[in-house]
Amino acid sequence: MKKNIRYIFFILFVMLCGFFFSSCSTQANKYSVQSLTITPAKVTLFATQSQQFTCTATYGDGTTRAFSPTWSVSNDAIGEITVNGLYTAADVLIETKGAIVTTYQDITAISDVTVLPDEAIAYPATGTKEATPEEPTPEPASTPVFPKSFSISGNKILDSDGDEFVFRGVNIMDPAWMTESYYNKINDAYFSALASWNVNIIRIPIHPSGYTYYGKTEYLKILDSILALAKKYEIYAIIDFHSIGFPPSGTYMYLEDSSVPWGKGQSIYAYTDQSMKDFWRDIAEHYKDDNRVVFYELFNEPTYGTGFSDSQSWGQWKSKAEELVDIIRGYDSDAKIIVSGILWSYDLSYVLANPVNRQNIVYGTHPYPNQSKSYDEAFGALKATSPVFATEFGFDPNADGQHYQADTSYGNEVINYLENKKISWTVWHFSPVWYPALLLDWNSTYTPTTSGQLFKGYLRKNND
């Protein structure tokens, strides 16, 4: 009898264990990923077009949720895809097929991709170009067009759909400093970080000393590589002749940078009237048909004419600016050109009575903290009649001296003012080495400073 009772208890114990482990297994399966689905499931694109892919996971309990898998392409011939699922088609010459692949553990999903050459032209075996009317051209996926074209109308910057467009972004390093020999930031990690901040434009400051050191041919190659990475993330650009001084008299601020050969024993801002004109000839000729470059900014920070009133200084700078505009328009007749104010680019108050006598002009301002004139007086009133772009500003609570020193109340104030006026803006500076800096370090997370955190929040919020 005792033996039978022990046997019965043993059977019950085995059954309870089975139920327990079965329950645990069921619970585990409930929260495990069972399958992945890619959207869109199939796509046809033209060469160099982009498509955002998303992934949905189905779990053991039947629910579905957005999911972040590992993204890849089946072969490099169809293009490349970012860690966030943004696919860019390769610049193919013939129709090319492949797939977007997502994986998670041992689960895989694919989306079929067909890439067509521009204008859907087929290349027969003979090597001659012939249209193939017997096969209808597939419609490309509906994707945002990049780059769009922009125009100036009254006080607005308009996109190709005729809508007012507000640019929001950051200043990056001068490409000369970004090369492999120095900070080595002409890479996907840097531009992926920019994209994660949701910038839609970068201001590229080009110091005359660096441009002279590399020379036209080599520097334009460097600049082209910057713009190629920017295009991958659909980021537009301003090209800025980055000097501080007064162009009508050819003066410039003296600042050395012994870390680079073009800054040893000479000012990084050094230029001549001829070198400035040659620079704009080179740039305008090279980028005249390139919509990625939306604006040319003639001169970073005009100061003032010694012995002249501020209004006279503006008149002198305006005349020199018109001369430079005419040089650019000789190569790029549709160029959108930024002419900055005097007094380190802050003051545009004299434009109302004496505007630049050329078309497609945007006025630039640098609303750093602790200015003597109000925003309304310096540039806000001008926005009622002309487009204005705040191409450089920022702050650092720990800065020495009043030029950059401010706290987050300044940052909130200036952004809210610009947004209310629909004034485009690019803050200074996406690095930990040029101040006021947006970054604390160069590590993989690109840790923001106090100002960086604030401006990053506005970029992510307003550039939806």
C-alpha positions in Angstrom: 0.0 0.0 0.0 2.8 2.4 1.0 4.5 1.6 -2.3 1.4 2.4 -4.3 1.0 5.7 -2.5 4.6 6.7 -3.2 4.0 5.7 -6.9 0.9 7.9 -7.0 2.8 10.9 -5.5 5.6 10.4 -8.0 3.2 10.5 -10.9 1.6 13.7 -9.6 5.0 15.3 -9.1 6.0 14.5 -12.7 2.7 15.9 -14.0 3.1 19.1 -11.9 6.7 19.6 -13.2 5.5 19.1 -16.8 2.8 21.6 -16.3 5.2 24.1 -14.7 7.8 23.9 -17.4 5.2 23.9 -20.1 3.8 27.1 -18.6 7.2 28.7 -18.5 7.9 27.8 -22.0 4.5 29.2 -23.1 5.2 32.5 -21.3 8.7 32.7 -22.9 7.2 32.0 -26.3 4.6 34.7 -25.7 7.3 37.4 -25.5 9.7 36.0 -28.2 9.8 37.2 -31.8 8.3 34.7 -34.1 8.6 36.5 -37.5 9.6 39.8 -39.1 7.8 41.8 -41.8 9.5 44.5 -43.9 7.6 47.5 -45.3 7.5 48.0 -48.3 7.7 44.3 -49.2 8.7 45.1 -52.8 10.0 48.3 -54.3 11.3 49.7 -57.6 13.6 52.7 -57.6 15.6 54.8 -60.0 19.4 55.1 -59.5 20.5 57.0 -56.4 16.9 57.3 -55.1 16.2 56.6 -51.4 13.6 54.6 -49.6 12.9 54.3 -45.9 12.2 50.7 -44.8 10.6 49.8 -41.6 10.3 46.4 -39.8 7.5 44.9 -37.7 7.9 41.9 -35.4 5.2 39.4 -34.6 5.4 38.0 -31.1 4.3 34.7 -29.6 1.1 36.1 -28.3 0.1 37.3 -31.8 0.8 41.0 -31.2 2.8 43.1 -33.6 5.1 46.0 -32.8 7.7 48.2 -34.6 11.1 46.5 -34.4 14.8 47.4 -34.9 16.5 44.5 -36.6 19.9 44.3 -38.3 19.6 45.7 -41.9 21.7 44.6 -44.9 21.6 44.4 -48.6 21.8 41.1 -50.5 24.5 42.4 -52.7 26.4 45.7 -52.9 25.4 46.2 -56.5 22.0 47.5 -55.5 23.2 50.1 -53.1 23.5 50.5 -49.3 21.3 50.8 -46.2 21.9 52.5 -42.9 21.4 51.0 -39.5 18.1 52.9 -39.3 16.7 51.3 -42.5 17.3 54.2 -45.0 18.2 52.6 -48.3 19.9 54.5 -51.1 20.0 52.8 -54.6 23.2 52.5 -56.4 24.0 54.5 -59.5 23.4 51.6 -61.9 23.7 51.6 -65.7 21.4 48.5 -66.2 18.4 47.2 -64.3 19.7 45.5 -61.1 17.8 43.3 -58.7 18.5 42.3 -55.2 16.9 42.4 -51.7 16.8 44.3 -48.5 17.4 41.8 -45.7 16.6 42.0 -42.0 17.7 39.6 -39.4 17.2 38.9 -35.7 18.8 35.9 -34.2 17.8 33.1 -36.7 14.8 35.0 -38.1 15.1 36.7 -41.5 12.8 38.7 -43.8 13.4 40.2 -47.2 12.1 42.9 -49.5 12.7 42.6 -53.2 14.4 45.6 -54.8 14.7 46.5 -58.4 17.0 49.5 -59.3 16.6 51.1 -62.7 19.0 53.4 -64.5 18.0 57.1 -64.7 15.0 57.7 -67.1 14.4 53.9 -67.2 16.7 53.4 -70.2 17.6 49.8 -71.0 21.1 49.0 -72.4 20.9 46.1 -75.0 23.7 43.7 -75.5 25.0 45.8 -78.5 25.9 48.5 -76.1 23.7 51.1 -77.8 21.0 53.1 -75.9 17.5 52.2 -77.0 14.1 52.8 -75.3 12.0 49.7 -74.7 8.4 50.8 -75.2 7.1 47.3 -75.3 7.8 47.0 -71.5 6.1 49.8 -69.5 8.4 51.7 -67.2 7.7 50.8 -63.6 6.6 53.6 -61.4 9.3 54.5 -58.8 8.4 54.3 -55.2 6.9 57.5 -53.7 9.9 59.0 -51.9 10.9 62.5 -50.9 12.8 64.2 -53.7 16.3 65.2 -52.8 17.7 67.6 -53.5 14.9 69.9 -54.1 15.4 73.3 -55.8 14.8 76.5 -53.8 13.9 80.1 -54.7 13.5 83.5 -53.1 10.1 85.2 -53.2 9.7 88.4 -51.2 10.8 87.7 -47.6 10.5 83.9 -48.0 12.6 81.0 -49.0 10.4 78.6 -51.0 10.9 75.0 -51.9 10.1 73.5 -55.3 6.5 73.0 -54.2 6.1 76.7 -53.6 6.0 76.3 -49.8 7.9 78.5 -47.3 10.8 76.4 -46.0 12.8 76.9 -42.8 16.3 75.5 -42.7 17.6 74.3 -39.3 21.0 72.8 -38.8 24.5 73.2 -37.5 28.0 74.4 -38.5 30.4 71.6 -39.2 34.2 71.8 -39.2 36.2 73.3 -42.1 36.8 70.3 -44.4 40.5 71.0 -44.3 40.5 70.1 -40.6 38.3 67.1 -41.2 40.7 65.1 -43.4 42.5 61.9 -42.3 45.6 63.8 -41.4 43.8 65.8 -38.7 40.4 65.1 -37.1 39.4 62.4 -39.6 35.7 63.2 -39.6 34.9 62.8 -43.3 33.1 59.5 -42.5 29.7 58.0 -42.1 29.8 58.1 -38.3 30.0 61.9 -38.2 27.2 62.4 -40.8 25.1 59.7 -39.2 25.4 61.7 -35.9 24.3 64.8 -37.8 21.3 63.0 -39.1 20.4 61.7 -35.7 20.1 65.4 -34.6 17.7 65.8 -37.5 19.6 68.6 -39.2 18.4 69.5 -42.7 21.3 71.8 -43.6 25.0 72.2 -42.7 27.0 75.3 -42.9 30.5 74.5 -44.2 33.0 77.2 -43.1 36.0 77.3 -45.5 38.9 79.3 -44.1 40.9 81.0 -46.9 44.3 79.7 -45.5 43.1 76.1 -45.7 41.8 76.5 -49.2 45.1 78.1 -50.3 47.1 75.3 -48.7 45.3 72.5 -50.5 44.7 74.4 -53.7 41.6 74.4 -55.8 41.7 70.9 -57.3 42.4 69.0 -54.0 40.2 71.1 -51.9 37.2 70.7 -54.2 37.7 66.9 -54.0 37.6 67.1 -50.2 34.4 69.3 -50.4 32.8 66.9 -52.9 33.3 64.0 -50.4 31.6 66.1 -47.7 28.6 66.8 -49.9 28.4 63.1 -51.0 28.0 62.1 -47.3 25.5 64.9 -46.7 23.4 63.8 -49.7 23.2 60.2 -48.2 21.4 61.7 -45.2 19.5 64.3 -47.3 21.3 67.2 -45.7 21.7 70.5 -47.7 24.7 72.8 -47.5 25.8 76.4 -47.2 29.3 77.2 -48.4 30.8 80.0 -46.4 34.0 82.0 -47.0 35.1 81.9 -43.4 37.1 85.0 -42.5 36.6 87.8 -40.0 37.5 91.3 -41.1 36.4 94.0 -43.5 36.5 93.1 -47.2 36.3 96.7 -48.6 39.7 97.4 -47.0 41.0 93.8 -47.1 41.6 93.6 -43.4 41.3 90.4 -41.4 41.6 89.2 -37.8 44.9 87.6 -36.9 44.5 84.1 -35.4 47.0 81.3 -35.7 46.4 77.5 -35.3 49.6 75.7 -34.8 48.0 72.3 -35.1 47.7 72.6 -38.9 50.4 73.8 -41.4 48.1 76.5 -42.9 47.8 78.0 -39.4 51.4 78.1 -38.3 52.9 81.6 -38.4 49.9 83.0 -40.3 46.3 83.8 -39.7 43.8 81.2 -40.7 41.6 84.2 -41.8 44.2 85.6 -44.1 43.0 86.5 -47.6 43.5 89.1 -50.4 40.8 90.7 -52.5 42.0 88.6 -55.4 42.0 85.3 -53.5 38.5 85.9 -52.3 37.3 86.6 -55.9 39.1 83.5 -57.2 37.5 81.4 -54.4 34.0 82.4 -55.5 34.8 81.8 -59.1 36.0 78.3 -58.3 33.0 77.5 -56.1 30.4 78.9 -58.4 31.8 77.2 -61.5 32.0 73.8 -59.7 28.6 73.8 -58.0 26.5 75.9 -60.4 24.2 72.9 -61.2 24.2 71.3 -57.8 21.0 71.7 -55.7 22.7 70.2 -52.7 24.4 73.5 -52.2 21.6 75.9 -51.5 23.5 79.0 -50.5 26.8 80.8 -50.9 27.7 82.9 -47.9 30.0 85.7 -49.2 31.9 86.5 -46.0 31.6 85.0 -42.5 31.8 88.1 -40.3 32.3 91.6 -41.8 33.3 94.0 -39.0 33.4 97.7 -39.8 35.4 100.3 -41.6 37.9 102.2 -39.5 37.0 105.8 -39.2 33.5 105.4 -40.7 30.1 105.3 -39.1 28.2 102.0 -39.0 25.9 103.1 -41.8 28.9 104.1 -43.9 30.5 100.7 -43.2 27.4 98.9 -44.3 27.4 101.0 -47.6 31.0 100.0 -48.3 30.4 96.4 -47.5 27.2 96.4 -49.6 29.2 97.6 -52.6 31.8 95.0 -52.2 29.1 92.3 -51.8 27.5 93.3 -55.0 30.8 93.0 -56.8 31.2 89.4 -55.4 27.6 88.6 -56.3 28.2 89.6 -59.9 31.3 87.3 -60.1 29.3 84.4 -58.8 26.4 85.1 -61.1 28.7 85.0 -64.1 28.9 81.2 -63.5 25.7 80.5 -61.5 22.9 82.8 -62.6 20.4 81.4 -60.1 22.6 81.3 -57.0 21.0 82.1 -53.7 23.6 84.3 -51.9 23.8 85.2 -48.2 25.1 88.7 -47.4 25.8 89.1 -43.7 25.5 92.3 -41.7 28.3 94.4 -40.2 29.6 94.3 -36.6 30.6 90.6 -36.8 27.5 89.9 -38.9 25.0 90.8 -36.3 23.7 94.2 -37.4 21.4 94.3 -40.5 19.5 97.4 -39.4 21.0 99.5 -42.2 19.7 97.2 -45.0 16.1 98.6 -44.8 17.3 102.0 -46.1 20.1 100.6 -48.3 19.4 97.1 -49.5 21.7 95.0 -51.7 20.8 95.9 -55.3 20.7 92.3 -56.6 18.1 89.5 -56.8 18.0 86.2 -54.8 19.7 87.7 -51.7 19.3 86.3 -48.2 20.6 88.4 -45.3 22.8 86.7 -42.7 23.0 87.4 -39.0 25.0 86.0 -36.0 22.8 86.6 -32.9 25.4 85.7 -30.3 24.6 86.6 -26.6 25.0 90.1 -25.0 24.4 92.3 -28.0 23.7 96.0 -27.7 20.8 96.1 -30.3 17.7 94.1 -29.8 16.8 91.3 -32.2 14.0 93.4 -33.6 16.3 96.3 -34.4 19.2 94.3 -35.6 17.5 91.9 -38.0 13.9 91.1 -37.0 12.3 94.1 -38.7 14.1 93.2 -41.9 12.4 89.8 -42.0 9.1 91.7 -42.9 10.6 92.5 -46.3 13.5 90.1 -46.9 14.6 86.6 -46.1 17.0 86.4 -43.1 19.2 83.4 -42.1 20.9 83.2 -38.7 24.0 81.3 -39.9 26.0 81.3 -36.7 25.3 81.6 -33.0 25.6 79.6 -29.8 26.5 79.9 -26.1 28.5 78.3 -23.3 27.5 78.9 -19.6 31.2 78.5 -18.6 32.7 80.8 -21.2 35.2 83.5 -20.3 34.1 86.9 -21.5 30.6 88.0 -22.6 30.7 87.1 -26.3 29.6 83.5 -25.8 28.7 83.5 -22.1 25.0 82.7 -21.5 22.7 80.0 -20.1 19.8 78.1 -21.6 17.5 81.0 -21.2 19.4 82.7 -24.0 19.2 79.5 -26.1 15.4 79.3 -25.6 14.9 83.0 -26.3 16.9 83.1 -29.5 15.3 79.9 -31.0 11.8 81.0 -30.1 12.4 84.4 -31.7 13.8 82.8 -34.9 11.0 80.3 -35.1 8.3 82.9 -34.6 9.8 84.9 -37.5 10.4 81.8 -39.7 14.1 82.7 -39.8 16.3 79.7 -40.8 19.2 78.9 -38.5 22.5 77.0 -38.2 24.1 76.9 -34.7 27.9 76.8 -34.0 29.6 74.2 -33.7 29.3 70.4 -34.2 32.6 69.5 -32.6 34.2 69.6 -29.1 37.2 71.7 -30.3 35.7 74.9 -31.8 33.8 77.1 -29.4 31.1 77.5 -28.4 31.0 73.7 -28.9 27.9 71.5 -29.3 29.8 68.4 -28.4 31.7 67.3 -25.3 33.8 64.6 -27.0 34.4 62.7 -30.2 33.2 59.3 -28.8 30.6 57.2 -30.7 27.7 58.8 -29.0 28.7 62.4 -29.8 27.8 63.6 -26.3 26.2 67.0 -26.4 27.2 70.0 -24.2 24.6 72.0 -22.4 23.9 74.1 -25.5 24.2 71.0 -27.7 21.5 69.3 -25.7 19.2 72.3 -26.0 19.6 72.8 -29.7 19.5 69.1 -30.5 16.0 69.1 -28.8 14.8 71.9 -31.0 16.2 70.3 -34.2 14.5 67.0 -33.4 11.2 68.8 -32.6 11.0 71.3 -35.4 12.6 69.4 -38.3 9.9 66.8 -38.4 
